[in-house]
């Protein structure tokens, strides 16, 4: 199985990139992790639409798409692990986690995604959520593998 982080803007802080890299290495025995971060479109007349269209064009066709959205469904770590396991066991080749930029995403993109998840009612930067997502994906695979990490 493959896990793709697809987002807008670069991760600019070293402590975040180091944390993400750490969790990618921990996830590696369970799934291949790829990151694709697209250029912010703040200079466009409608940055939300421009960024959303770019995200949509980069979603691999056969992947299960999950948009991280403050208005999405809140689930537990155990529920996230069940979703990942379900997709893995049903031969879905990958899951793409979409992380919008600071402008947000279009309603059209929200309706096109297979799922919309919220990690919290709090607002996090799109850079910070990448680290939180990395940790939660590792936690999910730890739950699936019945490892001690989750406890």
Protein Blocks (a to p, Z undefined) as FASTA:
>chain_A
ZZddddehjafbfklmmmmmmmmmmmmmmoccdddddddfklpmblmlmmmmmmmmmmcf
klccddddfklccddfklmmmmmmmmmmnopabdcdddddfkopafklmmmpmbdcdfbf
bdcdfklmmmmmmmmmmmmmmmmnopaklZZ
